Amino acid sequence: MFTGIVQTTSEIIQVEKKKDFQSHALRFDEEMRKGLEIGASVAHNGCCLTVTKIDGDLVWFDLMQATLALTNLGKVQEGDKVNLERAAKFGDEIGGHSMSGHIMCTAEVVDVIESENNRQVWFEVPANISKYVFDKGYIGIDGISLTIGAVEGNRFCVNLIPETLQRTNMGWREKGDWVNIEVDPQTQAVVDTVERVLAAKQA
């Protein structure tokens, strides 16, 4: 489980591509490596990946075909930075909201509005995902727990404070970029349950 509170961003140092498979290595600082072992889970842009090798300060992860197809991690290149969060432990404070690290889709950044001490970013999600997106609801964007500011059809926005901009990749996301989306699991459960009940009554 993850909390959506990104701990740091880290640079992709090396990428090894094979057919329908990819491995990449990131440089972890001492704090991020503390207690880290092979098999541990670390969210990259919100996607849960497993540590496969630790070589000094370089930590390696494998990405399977489904991960490459469903997330923006298949497009990362050496030198790119991704958001990182270590898996939460029982008893940890949940400052964001509970997240699984399972990405549902990617969304395109369709607009960025800058103002003093604030940055508003608009995204467009596929039509089948928009039913889970509600004004003032939670959503995971590249692993960041954020509150939805407004919804217009398949588009929604979030308002980003300086702390989020400094700590995460939302500080440099621009129009045309693609981000990973994980909808709030409680919202998804309620919407899906209501749909099933209504479908059963109409049958």
ABEGO torsion letter per residue (X at the ends): XBAGBBABBBBBABBBBBBGBBBBBBBBBAAAABGBBBGBBBBBGGBBBBBABBBEABBBBBBBAAAAAABAAAABBBGBBBBBBBBBBBGBBBABBBBAGBBABBBBBABBBBBBGBBBBBBBBBAAAAAABBBGBBBBBGGBBBBBABBBEABBBBBBBAAAAAABAAAABBBGBBBBBBBBAAAAAAAAAAAAAAAAAAX
